Amino acid sequence: MAISISAVVVLGILVFIFVRKSGLNAAHAIVCSLFGFFLASTSAAPNINRFVTGVADMIGQIRF
């Protein structure tokens, strides 16, 4: 659960930056958000979740 919350925060910050700096307008941000919500209700959602969790685990195992 902590990974999904932090991912949402990071993605939210990225969308905010894109809206403010890169010319992404508010309509594009809304479409991207709606796409994410609809994608979450498809059968691809568990695979995406496993992929993101795997990447987060891999990054978490890196020792500096």
GUGUNU-607601 format. One record per atom (N, C-alpha, C): residue number from 0; residue in three letters; chain; atom name; x, y, z. Coordinates in pm, whole numbers, plus 50000, padded with zeros to 5 digits. Example, Ala and Ser with C-alpha at 12.3 -4.5 7.8 and 13.67 -1.06 7.14 Angstrom:
residues 2
pt num=0; residu=ala; chaine=A; atome=N; x=51319; y=49431; z=50780
pt num=0; residu=ala; chaine=A; atome=CA; x=51230; y=49550; z=50780
pt num=0; residu=ala; chaine=A; atome=C; x=51320; y=49670; z=50780
pt num=1; residu=ser; chaine=A; atome=N; x=51285; y=49775; z=50708
pt num=1; residu=ser; chaine=A; atome=CA; x=51367; y=49894; z=50714
pt num=1; residu=ser; chaine=A; atome=C; x=51290; y=50003; z=50787
END
This chain:
residues 64
pt num=0; residu=met; chaine=A; atome=N; x=50082; y=49881; z=50000
pt num=0; residu=met; chaine=A; atome=CA; x=50000; y=50000; z=50000
pt num=0; residu=met; chaine=A; atome=C; x=50086; y=50126; z=50000
pt num=1; residu=ala; chaine=A; atome=N; x=50196; y=50125; z=50073
pt num=1; residu=ala; chaine=A; atome=CA; x=50282; y=50243; z=50078
pt num=1; residu=ala; chaine=A; atome=C; x=50341; y=50274; z=49941
pt num=2; residu=ile; chaine=A; atome=N; x=50369; y=50171; z=49862
pt num=2; residu=ile; chaine=A; atome=CA; x=50426; y=50193; z=49730
pt num=2; residu=ile; chaine=A; atome=C; x=50324; y=50263; z=49640
pt num=3; residu=ser; chaine=A; atome=N; x=50199; y=50221; z=49645
pt num=3; residu=ser; chaine=A; atome=CA; x=50100; y=50283; z=49558
pt num=3; residu=ser; chaine=A; atome=C; x=50074; y=50428; z=49598
pt num=4; residu=ile; chaine=A; atome=N; x=50079; y=50457; z=49727
pt num=4; residu=ile; chaine=A; atome=CA; x=50057; y=50595; z=49769
pt num=4; residu=ile; chaine=A; atome=C; x=50174; y=50681; z=49723
pt num=5; residu=ser; chaine=A; atome=N; x=50296; y=50634; z=49741
pt num=5; residu=ser; chaine=A; atome=CA; x=50410; y=50714; z=49699
pt num=5; residu=ser; chaine=A; atome=C; x=50414; y=50728; z=49547
pt num=6; residu=ala; chaine=A; atome=N; x=50374; y=50625; z=49475
pt num=6; residu=ala; chaine=A; atome=CA; x=50369; y=50634; z=49329
pt num=6; residu=ala; chaine=A; atome=C; x=50266; y=50738; z=49287
pt num=7; residu=val; chaine=A; atome=N; x=50154; y=50743; z=49354
pt num=7; residu=val; chaine=A; atome=CA; x=50051; y=50841; z=49322
pt num=7; residu=val; chaine=A; atome=C; x=50104; y=50982; z=49348
pt num=8; residu=val; chaine=A; atome=N; x=50176; y=50999; z=49458
pt num=8; residu=val; chaine=A; atome=CA; x=50231; y=51131; z=49488
pt num=8; residu=val; chaine=A; atome=C; x=50332; y=51172; z=49382
pt num=9; residu=val; chaine=A; atome=N; x=50423; y=51080; z=49345
pt num=9; residu=val; chaine=A; atome=CA; x=50524; y=51111; z=49244
pt num=9; residu=val; chaine=A; atome=C; x=50458; y=51143; z=49110
pt num=10; residu=leu; chaine=A; atome=N; x=50362; y=51062; z=49070
pt num=10; residu=leu; chaine=A; atome=CA; x=50294; y=51087; z=48943
pt num=10; residu=leu; chaine=A; atome=C; x=50215; y=51217; z=48948
pt num=11; residu=gly; chaine=A; atome=N; x=50156; y=51248; z=49060
pt num=11; residu=gly; chaine=A; atome=CA; x=50085; y=51375; z=49074
pt num=11; residu=gly; chaine=A; atome=C; x=50178; y=51493; z=49061
pt num=12; residu=ile; chaine=A; atome=N; x=50297; y=51483; z=49121
pt num=12; residu=ile; chaine=A; atome=CA; x=50396; y=51589; z=49108
pt num=12; residu=ile; chaine=A; atome=C; x=50441; y=51604; z=48964
pt num=13; residu=leu; chaine=A; atome=N; x=50463; y=51491; z=48896
pt num=13; residu=leu; chaine=A; atome=CA; x=50503; y=51497; z=48756
pt num=13; residu=leu; chaine=A; atome=C; x=50397; y=51563; z=48668
pt num=14; residu=val; chaine=A; atome=N; x=50272; y=51527; z=48691
pt num=14; residu=val; chaine=A; atome=CA; x=50164; y=51590; z=48614
pt num=14; residu=val; chaine=A; atome=C; x=50161; y=51740; z=48640
pt num=15; residu=phe; chaine=A; atome=N; x=50178; y=51779; z=48767
pt num=15; residu=phe; chaine=A; atome=CA; x=50179; y=51921; z=48800
pt num=15; residu=phe; chaine=A; atome=C; x=50293; y=51993; z=48728
pt num=16; residu=ile; chaine=A; atome=N; x=50412; y=51932; z=48728
pt num=16; residu=ile; chaine=A; atome=CA; x=50526; y=51992; z=48660
pt num=16; residu=ile; chaine=A; atome=C; x=50500; y=52002; z=48510
pt num=17; residu=phe; chaine=A; atome=N; x=50444; y=51896; z=48452
pt num=17; residu=phe; chaine=A; atome=CA; x=50415; y=51899; z=48308
pt num=17; residu=phe; chaine=A; atome=C; x=50314; y=52008; z=48275
pt num=18; residu=val; chaine=A; atome=N; x=50214; y=52025; z=48360
pt num=18; residu=val; chaine=A; atome=CA; x=50113; y=52128; z=48336
pt num=18; residu=val; chaine=A; atome=C; x=50177; y=52266; z=48342
pt num=19; residu=arg; chaine=A; atome=N; x=50264; y=52288; z=48441
pt num=19; residu=arg; chaine=A; atome=CA; x=50323; y=52420; z=48462
pt num=19; residu=arg; chaine=A; atome=C; x=50437; y=52451; z=48365
pt num=20; residu=lys; chaine=A; atome=N; x=50522; y=52354; z=48333
pt num=20; residu=lys; chaine=A; atome=CA; x=50646; y=52383; z=48261
pt num=20; residu=lys; chaine=A; atome=C; x=50648; y=52333; z=48116
pt num=21; residu=ser; chaine=A; atome=N; x=50591; y=52218; z=48090
pt num=21; residu=ser; chaine=A; atome=CA; x=50610; y=52155; z=47960
pt num=21; residu=ser; chaine=A; atome=C; x=50496; y=52176; z=47862
pt num=22; residu=gly; chaine=A; atome=N; x=50402; y=52257; z=47895
pt num=22; residu=gly; chaine=A; atome=CA; x=50296; y=52285; z=47801
pt num=22; residu=gly; chaine=A; atome=C; x=50182; y=52184; z=47801
pt num=23; residu=leu; chaine=A; atome=N; x=50180; y=52093; z=47896
pt num=23; residu=leu; chaine=A; atome=CA; x=50067; y=52001; z=47909
pt num=23; residu=leu; chaine=A; atome=C; x=49951; y=52080; z=47966
pt num=24; residu=asn; chaine=A; atome=N; x=49844; y=52086; z=47893
pt num=24; residu=asn; chaine=A; atome=CA; x=49734; y=52167; z=47946
pt num=24; residu=asn; chaine=A; atome=C; x=49645; y=52083; z=48037
pt num=25; residu=ala; chaine=A; atome=N; x=49555; y=52150; z=48104
pt num=25; residu=ala; chaine=A; atome=CA; x=49470; y=52084; z=48204
pt num=25; residu=ala; chaine=A; atome=C; x=49383; y=51976; z=48141
pt num=26; residu=ala; chaine=A; atome=N; x=49338; y=51995; z=48020
pt num=26; residu=ala; chaine=A; atome=CA; x=49255; y=51894; z=47954
pt num=26; residu=ala; chaine=A; atome=C; x=49333; y=51765; z=47931
pt num=27; residu=his; chaine=A; atome=N; x=49460; y=51777; z=47893
pt num=27; residu=his; chaine=A; atome=CA; x=49543; y=51658; z=47874
pt num=27; residu=his; chaine=A; atome=C; x=49563; y=51587; z=48007
pt num=28; residu=ala; chaine=A; atome=N; x=49585; y=51661; z=48114
pt num=28; residu=ala; chaine=A; atome=CA; x=49603; y=51602; z=48246
pt num=28; residu=ala; chaine=A; atome=C; x=49478; y=51527; z=48290
pt num=29; residu=ile; chaine=A; atome=N; x=49362; y=51584; z=48261
pt num=29; residu=ile; chaine=A; atome=CA; x=49236; y=51518; z=48297
pt num=29; residu=ile; chaine=A; atome=C; x=49219; y=51390; z=48217
pt num=30; residu=val; chaine=A; atome=N; x=49250; y=51394; z=48088
pt num=30; residu=val; chaine=A; atome=CA; x=49240; y=51273; z=48005
pt num=30; residu=val; chaine=A; atome=C; x=49336; y=51166; z=48056
pt num=31; residu=cys; chaine=A; atome=N; x=49456; y=51204; z=48092
pt num=31; residu=cys; chaine=A; atome=CA; x=49553; y=51106; z=48145
pt num=31; residu=cys; chaine=A; atome=C; x=49502; y=51046; z=48275
pt num=32; residu=ser; chaine=A; atome=N; x=49445; y=51127; z=48361
pt num=32; residu=ser; chaine=A; atome=CA; x=49391; y=51076; z=48487
pt num=32; residu=ser; chaine=A; atome=C; x=49275; y=50980; z=48463
pt num=33; residu=leu; chaine=A; atome=N; x=49185; y=51018; z=48375
pt num=33; residu=leu; chaine=A; atome=CA; x=49072; y=50930; z=48344
pt num=33; residu=leu; chaine=A; atome=C; x=49120; y=50798; z=48283
pt num=34; residu=phe; chaine=A; atome=N; x=49221; y=50805; z=48196
pt num=34; residu=phe; chaine=A; atome=CA; x=49277; y=50684; z=48139
pt num=34; residu=phe; chaine=A; atome=C; x=49330; y=50592; z=48250
pt num=35; residu=gly; chaine=A; atome=N; x=49398; y=50650; z=48347
pt num=35; residu=gly; chaine=A; atome=CA; x=49450; y=50571; z=48459
pt num=35; residu=gly; chaine=A; atome=C; x=49338; y=50506; z=48539
pt num=36; residu=phe; chaine=A; atome=N; x=49231; y=50580; z=48566
pt num=36; residu=phe; chaine=A; atome=CA; x=49120; y=50523; z=48641
pt num=36; residu=phe; chaine=A; atome=C; x=49053; y=50410; z=48564
pt num=37; residu=phe; chaine=A; atome=N; x=49032; y=50428; z=48435
pt num=37; residu=phe; chaine=A; atome=CA; x=48970; y=50323; z=48356
pt num=37; residu=phe; chaine=A; atome=C; x=49063; y=50203; z=48339
pt num=38; residu=leu; chaine=A; atome=N; x=49192; y=50228; z=48325
pt num=38; residu=leu; chaine=A; atome=CA; x=49289; y=50120; z=48314
pt num=38; residu=leu; chaine=A; atome=C; x=49293; y=50037; z=48441
pt num=39; residu=ala; chaine=A; atome=N; x=49272; y=50100; z=48554
pt num=39; residu=ala; chaine=A; atome=CA; x=49274; y=50029; z=48682
pt num=39; residu=ala; chaine=A; atome=C; x=49160; y=49928; z=48693
pt num=40; residu=ser; chaine=A; atome=N; x=49054; y=49946; z=48618
pt num=40; residu=ser; chaine=A; atome=CA; x=48941; y=49854; z=48626
pt num=40; residu=ser; chaine=A; atome=C; x=48946; y=49744; z=48520
pt num=41; residu=thr; chaine=A; atome=N; x=49052; y=49738; z=48440
pt num=41; residu=thr; chaine=A; atome=CA; x=49063; y=49636; z=48337
pt num=41; residu=thr; chaine=A; atome=C; x=49137; y=49514; z=48391
pt num=42; residu=ser; chaine=A; atome=N; x=49146; y=49413; z=48309
pt num=42; residu=ser; chaine=A; atome=CA; x=49218; y=49292; z=48349
pt num=42; residu=ser; chaine=A; atome=C; x=49369; y=49312; z=48344
pt num=43; residu=ala; chaine=A; atome=N; x=49416; y=49422; z=48288
pt num=43; residu=ala; chaine=A; atome=CA; x=49559; y=49450; z=48284
pt num=43; residu=ala; chaine=A; atome=C; x=49610; y=49508; z=48416
pt num=44; residu=ala; chaine=A; atome=N; x=49522; y=49552; z=48502
pt num=44; residu=ala; chaine=A; atome=CA; x=49562; y=49617; z=48627
pt num=44; residu=ala; chaine=A; atome=C; x=49650; y=49529; z=48715
pt num=45; residu=pro; chaine=A; atome=N; x=49618; y=49401; z=48737
pt num=45; residu=pro; chaine=A; atome=CA; x=49706; y=49318; z=48821
pt num=45; residu=pro; chaine=A; atome=C; x=49847; y=49303; z=48762
pt num=46; residu=asn; chaine=A; atome=N; x=49857; y=49291; z=48631
pt num=46; residu=asn; chaine=A; atome=CA; x=49990; y=49281; z=48569
pt num=46; residu=asn; chaine=A; atome=C; x=50069; y=49409; z=48585
pt num=47; residu=ile; chaine=A; atome=N; x=50004; y=49522; z=48568
pt num=47; residu=ile; chaine=A; atome=CA; x=50071; y=49650; z=48586
pt num=47; residu=ile; chaine=A; atome=C; x=50115; y=49665; z=48730
pt num=48; residu=asn; chaine=A; atome=N; x=50028; y=49626; z=48823
pt num=48; residu=asn; chaine=A; atome=CA; x=50061; y=49634; z=48965
pt num=48; residu=asn; chaine=A; atome=C; x=50182; y=49547; z=48998
pt num=49; residu=arg; chaine=A; atome=N; x=50186; y=49426; z=48946
pt num=49; residu=arg; chaine=A; atome=CA; x=50300; y=49337; z=48971
pt num=49; residu=arg; chaine=A; atome=C; x=50428; y=49396; z=48911
pt num=50; residu=phe; chaine=A; atome=N; x=50419; y=49454; z=48793
pt num=50; residu=phe; chaine=A; atome=CA; x=50536; y=49515; z=48729
pt num=50; residu=phe; chaine=A; atome=C; x=50590; y=49631; z=48813
pt num=51; residu=val; chaine=A; atome=N; x=50501; y=49720; z=48855
pt num=51; residu=val; chaine=A; atome=CA; x=50544; y=49836; z=48934
pt num=51; residu=val; chaine=A; atome=C; x=50600; y=49791; z=49068
pt num=52; residu=thr; chaine=A; atome=N; x=50538; y=49692; z=49131
pt num=52; residu=thr; chaine=A; atome=CA; x=50589; y=49639; z=49257
pt num=52; residu=thr; chaine=A; atome=C; x=50725; y=49575; z=49238
pt num=53; residu=gly; chaine=A; atome=N; x=50744; y=49502; z=49129
pt num=53; residu=gly; chaine=A; atome=CA; x=50873; y=49441; z=49100
pt num=53; residu=gly; chaine=A; atome=C; x=50982; y=49544; z=49079
pt num=54; residu=val; chaine=A; atome=N; x=50950; y=49650; z=49005
pt num=54; residu=val; chaine=A; atome=CA; x=51048; y=49757; z=48983
pt num=54; residu=val; chaine=A; atome=C; x=51082; y=49827; z=49116
pt num=55; residu=ala; chaine=A; atome=N; x=50979; y=49851; z=49198
pt num=55; residu=ala; chaine=A; atome=CA; x=51004; y=49915; z=49327
pt num=55; residu=ala; chaine=A; atome=C; x=51089; y=49826; z=49418
pt num=56; residu=asp; chaine=A; atome=N; x=51063; y=49695; z=49417
pt num=56; residu=asp; chaine=A; atome=CA; x=51145; y=49602; z=49494
pt num=56; residu=asp; chaine=A; atome=C; x=51288; y=49600; z=49444
pt num=57; residu=met; chaine=A; atome=N; x=51305; y=49603; z=49313
pt num=57; residu=met; chaine=A; atome=CA; x=51440; y=49602; z=49255
pt num=57; residu=met; chaine=A; atome=C; x=51516; y=49729; z=49296
pt num=58; residu=ile; chaine=A; atome=N; x=51448; y=49843; z=49290
pt num=58; residu=ile; chaine=A; atome=CA; x=51513; y=49968; z=49330
pt num=58; residu=ile; chaine=A; atome=C; x=51543; y=49966; z=49480
pt num=59; residu=gly; chaine=A; atome=N; x=51454; y=49907; z=49558
pt num=59; residu=gly; chaine=A; atome=CA; x=51474; y=49900; z=49702
pt num=59; residu=gly; chaine=A; atome=C; x=51592; y=49812; z=49742
pt num=60; residu=gln; chaine=A; atome=N; x=51631; y=49719; z=49656
pt num=60; residu=gln; chaine=A; atome=CA; x=51743; y=49629; z=49687
pt num=60; residu=gln; chaine=A; atome=C; x=51877; y=49687; z=49649
pt num=61; residu=ile; chaine=A; atome=N; x=51880; y=49801; z=49583
pt num=61; residu=ile; chaine=A; atome=CA; x=52007; y=49863; z=49545
pt num=61; residu=ile; chaine=A; atome=C; x=52070; y=49921; z=49669
pt num=62; residu=arg; chaine=A; atome=N; x=52195; y=49885; z=49690
pt num=62; residu=arg; chaine=A; atome=CA; x=52271; y=49936; z=49806
pt num=62; residu=arg; chaine=A; atome=C; x=52376; y=50034; z=49757
pt num=63; residu=phe; chaine=A; atome=N; x=52384; y=50147; z=49824
pt num=63; residu=phe; chaine=A; atome=CA; x=52482; y=50249; z=49787
pt num=63; residu=phe; chaine=A; atome=C; x=52601; y=50244; z=49878
END
